[in-house]
Structure formats: C-alpha cells, structure tokens
Amino acid sequence: MKNINYDLVKMLHMRLDSAWRLEKYYINDANEAKCHSVPALEKMLEDDKKHIKMLQDEIKGRIDANVFD
C-alpha cells in the first residue's frame, strides 16, 4: 500500500476511535462530573465527525480514481 493511502486509512482510524471514545465515555464522564469541559468535548466530537467525512470522501475518491493501492 502506498504511504498516502496508508496515511489516510490511519488518520480515519484515529478519528473514528476518537469520536467513539468521546461519544461513549468522555462526554458522559464530563457531564457526570458537571465539568466545564463539556462544550469543548462536544466541539471536538463535531470536528472529528467532519474530518471523518472528509477522509471517507478522500479515500473513496482515490478508490474511484483507481489510485488506492
């Protein structure tokens, strides 16, 4: 696999993991602690979701262009 393709998949994996942890644990933990960090964590989740979509589109575009090898 070419480095760029590996890099895109790796970044997608990292963002998916981050979003999952924010949704499953971090935001809930901050809410339970009545922490002032909740809005920042929610913004991070929103940003991760945007980046996930960008990465998915980029990978799909590379697959469609037959350069994902």
N, CA, C and O atoms as a Maestro MAE file, in Angstrom:
{
 s_m_m2io_version
 :::
 2.0.0
}

f_m_ct {
 s_m_title
 :::
 protein
 m_atom[276] {
  # First column is atom index #
  i_m_mmod_type
  r_m_x_coord
  r_m_y_coord
  r_m_z_coord
  i_m_residue_number
  s_m_chain_name
  s_m_pdb_residue_name
  s_m_pdb_atom_name
  i_m_atomic_number
  :::
  1 25 0.849 -1.176 0.000 1 A "MET " " N  " 7
  2 3 0.000 0.000 0.000 1 A "MET " " CA " 6
  3 2 0.896 1.240 0.000 1 A "MET " " C  " 6
  4 15 1.862 1.321 0.758 1 A "MET " " O  " 8
  5 25 0.564 2.193 -0.851 2 A "LYS " " N  " 7
  6 3 1.318 3.439 -0.886 2 A "LYS " " CA " 6
  7 2 1.158 4.191 0.429 2 A "LYS " " C  " 6
  8 15 0.127 4.101 1.096 2 A "LYS " " O  " 8
  9 25 2.198 4.932 0.784 3 A "ASN " " N  " 7
  10 3 2.192 5.669 2.044 3 A "ASN " " CA " 6
  11 2 0.973 6.571 2.192 3 A "ASN " " C  " 6
  12 15 0.363 6.602 3.260 3 A "ASN " " O  " 8
  13 25 0.604 7.309 1.137 4 A "ILE " " N  " 7
  14 3 -0.520 8.235 1.248 4 A "ILE " " CA " 6
  15 2 -1.815 7.489 1.564 4 A "ILE " " C  " 6
  16 15 -2.633 7.970 2.348 4 A "ILE " " O  " 8
  17 25 -1.999 6.338 0.967 5 A "ASN " " N  " 7
  18 3 -3.210 5.562 1.225 5 A "ASN " " CA " 6
  19 2 -3.213 5.031 2.655 5 A "ASN " " C  " 6
  20 15 -4.232 5.070 3.344 5 A "ASN " " O  " 8
  21 25 -2.066 4.539 3.084 6 A "TYR " " N  " 7
  22 3 -1.940 4.084 4.474 6 A "TYR " " CA " 6
  23 2 -2.203 5.249 5.422 6 A "TYR " " C  " 6
  24 15 -2.917 5.096 6.413 6 A "TYR " " O  " 8
  25 25 -1.630 6.406 5.123 7 A "ASP " " N  " 7
  26 3 -1.805 7.582 5.982 7 A "ASP " " CA " 6
  27 2 -3.273 7.963 6.106 7 A "ASP " " C  " 6
  28 15 -3.747 8.265 7.201 7 A "ASP " " O  " 8
  29 25 -3.991 7.950 4.997 8 A "LEU " " N  " 7
  30 3 -5.412 8.298 5.030 8 A "LEU " " CA " 6
  31 2 -6.209 7.303 5.866 8 A "LEU " " C  " 6
  32 15 -7.063 7.698 6.659 8 A "LEU " " O  " 8
  33 25 -5.931 6.016 5.689 9 A "VAL " " N  " 7
  34 3 -6.631 4.984 6.464 9 A "VAL " " CA " 6
  35 2 -6.286 5.115 7.945 9 A "VAL " " C  " 6
  36 15 -7.159 4.992 8.804 9 A "VAL " " O  " 8
  37 25 -5.019 5.363 8.239 10 A "LYS " " N  " 7
  38 3 -4.590 5.517 9.633 10 A "LYS " " CA " 6
  39 2 -5.277 6.724 10.277 10 A "LYS " " C  " 6
  40 15 -5.752 6.638 11.409 10 A "LYS " " O  " 8
  41 25 -5.328 7.847 9.557 11 A "MET " " N  " 7
  42 3 -5.995 9.031 10.100 11 A "MET " " CA " 6
  43 2 -7.487 8.775 10.307 11 A "MET " " C  " 6
  44 15 -8.060 9.205 11.308 11 A "MET " " O  " 8
  45 25 -8.120 8.070 9.353 12 A "LEU " " N  " 7
  46 3 -9.533 7.731 9.508 12 A "LEU " " CA " 6
  47 2 -9.731 6.875 10.749 12 A "LEU " " C  " 6
  48 15 -10.646 7.118 11.535 12 A "LEU " " O  " 8
  49 25 -8.886 5.883 10.925 13 A "HIS " " N  " 7
  50 3 -8.984 5.025 12.111 13 A "HIS " " CA " 6
  51 2 -8.851 5.835 13.400 13 A "HIS " " C  " 6
  52 15 -9.614 5.640 14.346 13 A "HIS " " O  " 8
  53 25 -7.888 6.732 13.429 14 A "MET " " N  " 7
  54 3 -7.669 7.545 14.634 14 A "MET " " CA " 6
  55 2 -8.873 8.434 14.920 14 A "MET " " C  " 6
  56 15 -9.282 8.564 16.074 14 A "MET " " O  " 8
  57 25 -9.442 9.043 13.892 15 A "ARG " " N  " 7
  58 3 -10.616 9.913 14.084 15 A "ARG " " CA " 6
  59 2 -11.834 9.104 14.521 15 A "ARG " " C  " 6
  60 15 -12.593 9.540 15.387 15 A "ARG " " O  " 8
  61 25 -12.020 7.930 13.925 16 A "LEU " " N  " 7
  62 3 -13.137 7.079 14.329 16 A "LEU " " CA " 6
  63 2 -13.002 6.656 15.788 16 A "LEU " " C  " 6
  64 15 -13.982 6.652 16.533 16 A "LEU " " O  " 8
  65 25 -11.798 6.304 16.187 17 A "ASP " " N  " 7
  66 3 -11.558 5.918 17.577 17 A "ASP " " CA " 6
  67 2 -11.818 7.092 18.513 17 A "ASP " " C  " 6
  68 15 -12.442 6.928 19.561 17 A "ASP " " O  " 8
  69 25 -11.344 8.262 18.138 18 A "SER " " N  " 7
  70 3 -11.546 9.451 18.955 18 A "SER " " CA " 6
  71 2 -13.032 9.765 19.103 18 A "SER " " C  " 6
  72 15 -13.501 10.028 20.210 18 A "SER " " O  " 8
  73 25 -13.773 9.740 17.998 19 A "ALA " " N  " 7
  74 3 -15.211 10.028 18.039 19 A "ALA " " CA " 6
  75 2 -15.939 9.008 18.904 19 A "ALA " " C  " 6
  76 15 -16.818 9.370 19.685 19 A "ALA " " O  " 8
  77 25 -15.580 7.748 18.771 20 A "TRP " " N  " 7
  78 3 -16.222 6.701 19.561 20 A "TRP " " CA " 6
  79 2 -15.985 6.926 21.050 20 A "TRP " " C  " 6
  80 15 -16.913 6.811 21.850 20 A "TRP " " O  " 8
  81 25 -14.746 7.246 21.426 21 A "ARG " " N  " 7
  82 3 -14.427 7.471 22.833 21 A "ARG " " CA " 6
  83 2 -15.132 8.713 23.376 21 A "ARG " " C  " 6
  84 15 -15.623 8.713 24.505 21 A "ARG " " O  " 8
  85 25 -15.178 9.756 22.574 22 A "LEU " " N  " 7
  86 3 -15.899 10.963 23.005 22 A "LEU " " CA " 6
  87 2 -17.370 10.642 23.246 22 A "LEU " " C  " 6
  88 15 -17.935 11.046 24.262 22 A "LEU " " O  " 8
  89 25 -17.992 9.917 22.315 23 A "GLU " " N  " 7
  90 3 -19.416 9.592 22.445 23 A "GLU " " CA " 6
  91 2 -19.687 8.618 23.585 23 A "GLU " " C  " 6
  92 15 -20.650 8.789 24.333 23 A "GLU " " O  " 8
  93 25 -18.846 7.598 23.722 24 A "LYS " " N  " 7
  94 3 -19.080 6.540 24.700 24 A "LYS " " CA " 6
  95 2 -18.690 6.922 26.126 24 A "LYS " " C  " 6
  96 15 -19.365 6.524 27.075 24 A "LYS " " O  " 8
  97 25 -17.632 7.673 26.285 25 A "TYR " " N  " 7
  98 3 -17.085 7.882 27.615 25 A "TYR " " CA " 6
  99 2 -16.857 9.344 27.986 25 A "TYR " " C  " 6
  100 15 -17.406 9.821 28.979 25 A "TYR " " O  " 8
  101 25 -16.064 10.050 27.210 26 A "TYR " " N  " 7
  102 3 -15.537 11.336 27.653 26 A "TYR " " CA " 6
  103 2 -16.621 12.372 27.912 26 A "TYR " " C  " 6
  104 15 -16.590 13.051 28.938 26 A "TYR " " O  " 8
  105 25 -17.581 12.505 26.997 27 A "ILE " " N  " 7
  106 3 -18.645 13.490 27.201 27 A "ILE " " CA " 6
  107 2 -19.522 13.092 28.375 27 A "ILE " " C  " 6
  108 15 -19.909 13.940 29.178 27 A "ILE " " O  " 8
  109 25 -19.839 11.807 28.481 28 A "ASN " " N  " 7
  110 3 -20.642 11.337 29.618 28 A "ASN " " CA " 6
  111 2 -19.925 11.560 30.942 28 A "ASN " " C  " 6
  112 15 -20.532 12.007 31.915 28 A "ASN " " O  " 8
  113 25 -18.639 11.249 30.976 29 A "ASP " " N  " 7
  114 3 -17.861 11.453 32.199 29 A "ASP " " CA " 6
  115 2 -17.836 12.925 32.586 29 A "ASP " " C  " 6
  116 15 -17.963 13.256 33.764 29 A "ASP " " O  " 8
  117 25 -17.673 13.807 31.612 30 A "ALA " " N  " 7
  118 3 -17.644 15.243 31.890 30 A "ALA " " CA " 6
  119 2 -19.010 15.719 32.374 30 A "ALA " " C  " 6
  120 15 -19.094 16.551 33.277 30 A "ALA " " O  " 8
  121 25 -20.077 15.197 31.778 31 A "ASN " " N  " 7
  122 3 -21.429 15.555 32.234 31 A "ASN " " CA " 6
  123 2 -21.663 15.112 33.666 31 A "ASN " " C  " 6
  124 15 -22.190 15.878 34.474 31 A "ASN " " O  " 8
  125 25 -21.277 13.880 33.991 32 A "GLU " " N  " 7
  126 3 -21.449 13.363 35.349 32 A "GLU " " CA " 6
  127 2 -20.663 14.178 36.361 32 A "GLU " " C  " 6
  128 15 -21.112 14.359 37.493 32 A "GLU " " O  " 8
  129 25 -19.497 14.672 35.971 33 A "ALA " " N  " 7
  130 3 -18.654 15.455 36.877 33 A "ALA " " CA " 6
  131 2 -19.066 16.932 36.901 33 A "ALA " " C  " 6
  132 15 -18.484 17.744 37.620 33 A "ALA " " O  " 8
  133 25 -20.094 17.260 36.085 34 A "LYS " " N  " 7
  134 3 -20.534 18.653 35.968 34 A "LYS " " CA " 6
  135 2 -19.334 19.560 35.626 34 A "LYS " " C  " 6
  136 15 -19.131 20.627 36.205 34 A "LYS " " O  " 8
  137 25 -18.568 19.075 34.666 35 A "CYS " " N  " 7
  138 3 -17.320 19.704 34.268 35 A "CYS " " CA " 6
  139 2 -17.574 20.792 33.228 35 A "CYS " " C  " 6
  140 15 -18.464 20.666 32.388 35 A "CYS " " O  " 8
  141 25 -16.794 21.841 33.295 36 A "HIS " " N  " 7
  142 3 -16.925 22.933 32.330 36 A "HIS " " CA " 6
  143 2 -16.404 22.553 30.944 36 A "HIS " " C  " 6
  144 15 -16.519 23.347 30.010 36 A "HIS " " O  " 8
  145 25 -15.838 21.366 30.793 37 A "SER " " N  " 7
  146 3 -15.231 20.926 29.534 37 A "SER " " CA " 6
  147 2 -16.228 20.350 28.538 37 A "SER " " C  " 6
  148 15 -15.851 20.064 27.401 37 A "SER " " O  " 8
  149 25 -17.476 20.172 28.924 38 A "VAL " " N  " 7
  150 3 -18.456 19.525 28.040 38 A "VAL " " CA " 6
  151 2 -18.553 20.219 26.683 38 A "VAL " " C  " 6
  152 15 -18.485 19.535 25.662 38 A "VAL " " O  " 8
  153 25 -18.707 21.542 26.620 39 A "PRO " " N  " 7
  154 3 -18.791 22.173 25.291 39 A "PRO " " CA " 6
  155 2 -17.543 21.945 24.432 39 A "PRO " " C  " 6
  156 15 -17.655 21.759 23.220 39 A "PRO " " O  " 8
  157 25 -16.382 21.958 25.035 40 A "ALA " " N  " 7
  158 3 -15.143 21.718 24.284 40 A "ALA " " CA " 6
  159 2 -15.122 20.288 23.746 40 A "ALA " " C  " 6
  160 15 -14.730 20.066 22.600 40 A "ALA " " O  " 8
  161 25 -15.532 19.331 24.549 41 A "LEU " " N  " 7
  162 3 -15.558 17.932 24.111 41 A "LEU " " CA " 6
  163 2 -16.586 17.736 22.997 41 A "LEU " " C  " 6
  164 15 -16.332 17.015 22.032 41 A "LEU " " O  " 8
  165 25 -17.745 18.380 23.134 42 A "GLU " " N  " 7
  166 3 -18.768 18.275 22.091 42 A "GLU " " CA " 6
  167 2 -18.278 18.893 20.786 42 A "GLU " " C  " 6
  168 15 -18.575 18.376 19.709 42 A "GLU " " O  " 8
  169 25 -17.544 19.974 20.866 43 A "LYS " " N  " 7
  170 3 -16.970 20.605 19.679 43 A "LYS " " CA " 6
  171 2 -15.933 19.689 19.040 43 A "LYS " " C  " 6
  172 15 -15.868 19.585 17.815 43 A "LYS " " O  " 8
  173 25 -15.122 19.024 19.864 44 A "MET " " N  " 7
  174 3 -14.141 18.071 19.338 44 A "MET " " CA " 6
  175 2 -14.835 16.937 18.599 44 A "MET " " C  " 6
  176 15 -14.375 16.509 17.541 44 A "MET " " O  " 8
  177 25 -15.943 16.448 19.155 45 A "LEU " " N  " 7
  178 3 -16.700 15.381 18.506 45 A "LEU " " CA " 6
  179 2 -17.249 15.864 17.168 45 A "LEU " " C  " 6
  180 15 -17.170 15.149 16.168 45 A "LEU " " O  " 8
  181 25 -17.796 17.056 17.147 46 A "GLU " " N  " 7
  182 3 -18.312 17.637 15.911 46 A "GLU " " CA " 6
  183 2 -17.197 17.748 14.862 46 A "GLU " " C  " 6
  184 15 -17.393 17.405 13.696 46 A "GLU " " O  " 8
  185 25 -16.046 18.225 15.288 47 A "ASP " " N  " 7
  186 3 -14.900 18.349 14.377 47 A "ASP " " CA " 6
  187 2 -14.445 16.980 13.874 47 A "ASP " " C  " 6
  188 15 -14.155 16.814 12.689 47 A "ASP " " O  " 8
  189 25 -14.384 16.000 14.779 48 A "ASP " " N  " 7
  190 3 -13.984 14.644 14.373 48 A "ASP " " CA " 6
  191 2 -14.932 14.114 13.309 48 A "ASP " " C  " 6
  192 15 -14.490 13.515 12.329 48 A "ASP " " O  " 8
  193 25 -16.227 14.327 13.491 49 A "LYS " " N  " 7
  194 3 -17.203 13.834 12.516 49 A "LYS " " CA " 6
  195 2 -17.005 14.493 11.158 49 A "LYS " " C  " 6
  196 15 -17.147 13.833 10.128 49 A "LYS " " O  " 8
  197 25 -16.682 15.771 11.137 50 A "LYS " " N  " 7
  198 3 -16.401 16.459 9.869 50 A "LYS " " CA " 6
  199 2 -15.143 15.886 9.224 50 A "LYS " " C  " 6
  200 15 -15.105 15.669 8.013 50 A "LYS " " O  " 8
  201 25 -14.122 15.644 10.029 51 A "HIS " " N  " 7
  202 3 -12.876 15.095 9.497 51 A "HIS " " CA " 6
  203 2 -13.067 13.655 9.011 51 A "HIS " " C  " 6
  204 15 -12.468 13.251 8.014 51 A "HIS " " O  " 8
  205 25 -13.891 12.892 9.707 52 A "ILE " " N  " 7
  206 3 -14.199 11.529 9.275 52 A "ILE " " CA " 6
  207 2 -14.821 11.556 7.889 52 A "ILE " " C  " 6
  208 15 -14.424 10.787 7.014 52 A "ILE " " O  " 8
  209 25 -15.785 12.428 7.686 53 A "LYS " " N  " 7
  210 3 -16.444 12.549 6.385 53 A "LYS " " CA " 6
  211 2 -15.440 12.960 5.311 53 A "LYS " " C  " 6
  212 15 -15.456 12.413 4.208 53 A "LYS " " O  " 8
  213 25 -14.572 13.913 5.623 54 A "MET " " N  " 7
  214 3 -13.557 14.352 4.660 54 A "MET " " CA " 6
  215 2 -12.648 13.197 4.270 54 A "MET " " C  " 6
  216 15 -12.360 12.998 3.090 54 A "MET " " O  " 8
  217 25 -12.198 12.441 5.255 55 A "LEU " " N  " 7
  218 3 -11.302 11.320 4.986 55 A "LEU " " CA " 6
  219 2 -12.006 10.220 4.196 55 A "LEU " " C  " 6
  220 15 -11.425 9.646 3.275 55 A "LEU " " O  " 8
  221 25 -13.254 9.927 4.553 56 A "GLN " " N  " 7
  222 3 -14.011 8.928 3.796 56 A "GLN " " CA " 6
  223 2 -14.154 9.341 2.339 56 A "GLN " " C  " 6
  224 15 -13.978 8.524 1.435 56 A "GLN " " O  " 8
  225 25 -14.471 10.605 2.116 57 A "ASP " " N  " 7
  226 3 -14.613 11.109 0.744 57 A "ASP " " CA " 6
  227 2 -13.291 11.030 -0.015 57 A "ASP " " C  " 6
  228 15 -13.267 10.671 -1.192 57 A "ASP " " O  " 8
  229 25 -12.200 11.363 0.657 58 A "GLU " " N  " 7
  230 3 -10.890 11.316 0.009 58 A "GLU " " CA " 6
  231 2 -10.508 9.882 -0.358 58 A "GLU " " C  " 6
  232 15 -10.016 9.630 -1.458 58 A "GLU " " O  " 8
  233 25 -10.731 8.953 0.554 59 A "ILE " " N  " 7
  234 3 -10.426 7.547 0.282 59 A "ILE " " CA " 6
  235 2 -11.302 7.033 -0.859 59 A "ILE " " C  " 6
  236 15 -10.815 6.358 -1.766 59 A "ILE " " O  " 8
  237 25 -12.593 7.353 -0.810 60 A "LYS " " N  " 7
  238 3 -13.498 6.927 -1.871 60 A "LYS " " CA " 6
  239 2 -13.052 7.504 -3.219 60 A "LYS " " C  " 6
  240 15 -13.065 6.802 -4.230 60 A "LYS " " O  " 8
  241 25 -12.664 8.764 -3.230 61 A "GLY " " N  " 7
  242 3 -12.193 9.382 -4.464 61 A "GLY " " CA " 6
  243 2 -10.962 8.689 -5.016 61 A "GLY " " C  " 6
  244 15 -10.829 8.521 -6.228 61 A "GLY " " O  " 8
  245 25 -10.066 8.290 -4.132 62 A "ARG " " N  " 7
  246 3 -8.855 7.588 -4.569 62 A "ARG " " CA " 6
  247 2 -9.207 6.187 -5.077 62 A "ARG " " C  " 6
  248 15 -8.595 5.699 -6.028 62 A "ARG " " O  " 8
  249 25 -10.179 5.550 -4.453 63 A "ILE " " N  " 7
  250 3 -10.626 4.227 -4.924 63 A "ILE " " CA " 6
  251 2 -11.267 4.376 -6.303 63 A "ILE " " C  " 6
  252 15 -10.963 3.617 -7.223 63 A "ILE " " O  " 8
  253 25 -12.155 5.359 -6.436 64 A "ASP " " N  " 7
  254 3 -12.835 5.575 -7.729 64 A "ASP " " CA " 6
  255 2 -11.852 5.926 -8.837 64 A "ASP " " C  " 6
  256 15 -12.061 5.557 -9.992 64 A "ASP " " O  " 8
  257 25 -10.769 6.644 -8.490 65 A "ALA " " N  " 7
  258 3 -9.747 7.011 -9.476 65 A "ALA " " CA " 6
  259 2 -8.741 5.886 -9.715 65 A "ALA " " C  " 6
  260 15 -7.803 6.026 -10.499 65 A "ALA " " O  " 8
  261 25 -8.956 4.773 -9.025 66 A "ASN " " N  " 7
  262 3 -8.089 3.596 -9.150 66 A "ASN " " CA " 6
  263 2 -6.640 3.887 -8.748 66 A "ASN " " C  " 6
  264 15 -5.699 3.367 -9.347 66 A "ASN " " O  " 8
  265 25 -6.482 4.727 -7.723 67 A "VAL " " N  " 7
  266 3 -5.129 5.019 -7.208 67 A "VAL " " CA " 6
  267 2 -5.005 4.623 -5.738 67 A "VAL " " C  " 6
  268 15 -4.068 5.035 -5.053 67 A "VAL " " O  " 8
  269 25 -5.944 3.833 -5.267 68 A "PHE " " N  " 7
  270 3 -5.868 3.353 -3.889 68 A "PHE " " CA " 6
  271 2 -5.254 1.963 -3.917 68 A "PHE " " C  " 6
  272 15 -5.947 0.947 -3.975 68 A "PHE " " O  " 8
  273 25 -3.908 1.959 -3.871 69 A "ASP " " N  " 7
  274 3 -3.197 0.673 -3.949 69 A "ASP " " CA " 6
  275 2 -2.063 0.643 -2.954 69 A "ASP " " C  " 6
  276 15 -1.345 -0.353 -2.866 69 A "ASP " " O  " 8
  :::
 }
 m_bond[275] {
  # First column is bond index #
  i_m_from
  i_m_to
  i_m_order
  :::
  1 1 2 1
  2 2 3 1
  3 3 4 2
  4 3 5 1
  5 5 6 1
  6 6 7 1
  7 7 8 2
  8 7 9 1
  9 9 10 1
  10 10 11 1
  11 11 12 2
  12 11 13 1
  13 13 14 1
  14 14 15 1
  15 15 16 2
  16 15 17 1
  17 17 18 1
  18 18 19 1
  19 19 20 2
  20 19 21 1
  21 21 22 1
  22 22 23 1
  23 23 24 2
  24 23 25 1
  25 25 26 1
  26 26 27 1
  27 27 28 2
  28 27 29 1
  29 29 30 1
  30 30 31 1
  31 31 32 2
  32 31 33 1
  33 33 34 1
  34 34 35 1
  35 35 36 2
  36 35 37 1
  37 37 38 1
  38 38 39 1
  39 39 40 2
  40 39 41 1
  41 41 42 1
  42 42 43 1
  43 43 44 2
  44 43 45 1
  45 45 46 1
  46 46 47 1
  47 47 48 2
  48 47 49 1
  49 49 50 1
  50 50 51 1
  51 51 52 2
  52 51 53 1
  53 53 54 1
  54 54 55 1
  55 55 56 2
  56 55 57 1
  57 57 58 1
  58 58 59 1
  59 59 60 2
  60 59 61 1
  61 61 62 1
  62 62 63 1
  63 63 64 2
  64 63 65 1
  65 65 66 1
  66 66 67 1
  67 67 68 2
  68 67 69 1
  69 69 70 1
  70 70 71 1
  71 71 72 2
  72 71 73 1
  73 73 74 1
  74 74 75 1
  75 75 76 2
  76 75 77 1
  77 77 78 1
  78 78 79 1
  79 79 80 2
  80 79 81 1
  81 81 82 1
  82 82 83 1
  83 83 84 2
  84 83 85 1
  85 85 86 1
  86 86 87 1
  87 87 88 2
  88 87 89 1
  89 89 90 1
  90 90 91 1
  91 91 92 2
  92 91 93 1
  93 93 94 1
  94 94 95 1
  95 95 96 2
  96 95 97 1
  97 97 98 1
  98 98 99 1
  99 99 100 2
  100 99 101 1
  101 101 102 1
  102 102 103 1
  103 103 104 2
  104 103 105 1
  105 105 106 1
  106 106 107 1
  107 107 108 2
  108 107 109 1
  109 109 110 1
  110 110 111 1
  111 111 112 2
  112 111 113 1
  113 113 114 1
  114 114 115 1
  115 115 116 2
  116 115 117 1
  117 117 118 1
  118 118 119 1
  119 119 120 2
  120 119 121 1
  121 121 122 1
  122 122 123 1
  123 123 124 2
  124 123 125 1
  125 125 126 1
  126 126 127 1
  127 127 128 2
  128 127 129 1
  129 129 130 1
  130 130 131 1
  131 131 132 2
  132 131 133 1
  133 133 134 1
  134 134 135 1
  135 135 136 2
  136 135 137 1
  137 137 138 1
  138 138 139 1
  139 139 140 2
  140 139 141 1
  141 141 142 1
  142 142 143 1
  143 143 144 2
  144 143 145 1
  145 145 146 1
  146 146 147 1
  147 147 148 2
  148 147 149 1
  149 149 150 1
  150 150 151 1
  151 151 152 2
  152 151 153 1
  153 153 154 1
  154 154 155 1
  155 155 156 2
  156 155 157 1
  157 157 158 1
  158 158 159 1
  159 159 160 2
  160 159 161 1
  161 161 162 1
  162 162 163 1
  163 163 164 2
  164 163 165 1
  165 165 166 1
  166 166 167 1
  167 167 168 2
  168 167 169 1
  169 169 170 1
  170 170 171 1
  171 171 172 2
  172 171 173 1
  173 173 174 1
  174 174 175 1
  175 175 176 2
  176 175 177 1
  177 177 178 1
  178 178 179 1
  179 179 180 2
  180 179 181 1
  181 181 182 1
  182 182 183 1
  183 183 184 2
  184 183 185 1
  185 185 186 1
  186 186 187 1
  187 187 188 2
  188 187 189 1
  189 189 190 1
  190 190 191 1
  191 191 192 2
  192 191 193 1
  193 193 194 1
  194 194 195 1
  195 195 196 2
  196 195 197 1
  197 197 198 1
  198 198 199 1
  199 199 200 2
  200 199 201 1
  201 201 202 1
  202 202 203 1
  203 203 204 2
  204 203 205 1
  205 205 206 1
  206 206 207 1
  207 207 208 2
  208 207 209 1
  209 209 210 1
  210 210 211 1
  211 211 212 2
  212 211 213 1
  213 213 214 1
  214 214 215 1
  215 215 216 2
  216 215 217 1
  217 217 218 1
  218 218 219 1
  219 219 220 2
  220 219 221 1
  221 221 222 1
  222 222 223 1
  223 223 224 2
  224 223 225 1
  225 225 226 1
  226 226 227 1
  227 227 228 2
  228 227 229 1
  229 229 230 1
  230 230 231 1
  231 231 232 2
  232 231 233 1
  233 233 234 1
  234 234 235 1
  235 235 236 2
  236 235 237 1
  237 237 238 1
  238 238 239 1
  239 239 240 2
  240 239 241 1
  241 241 242 1
  242 242 243 1
  243 243 244 2
  244 243 245 1
  245 245 246 1
  246 246 247 1
  247 247 248 2
  248 247 249 1
  249 249 250 1
  250 250 251 1
  251 251 252 2
  252 251 253 1
  253 253 254 1
  254 254 255 1
  255 255 256 2
  256 255 257 1
  257 257 258 1
  258 258 259 1
  259 259 260 2
  260 259 261 1
  261 261 262 1
  262 262 263 1
  263 263 264 2
  264 263 265 1
  265 265 266 1
  266 266 267 1
  267 267 268 2
  268 267 269 1
  269 269 270 1
  270 270 271 1
  271 271 272 2
  272 271 273 1
  273 273 274 1
  274 274 275 1
  275 275 276 2
  :::
 }
}
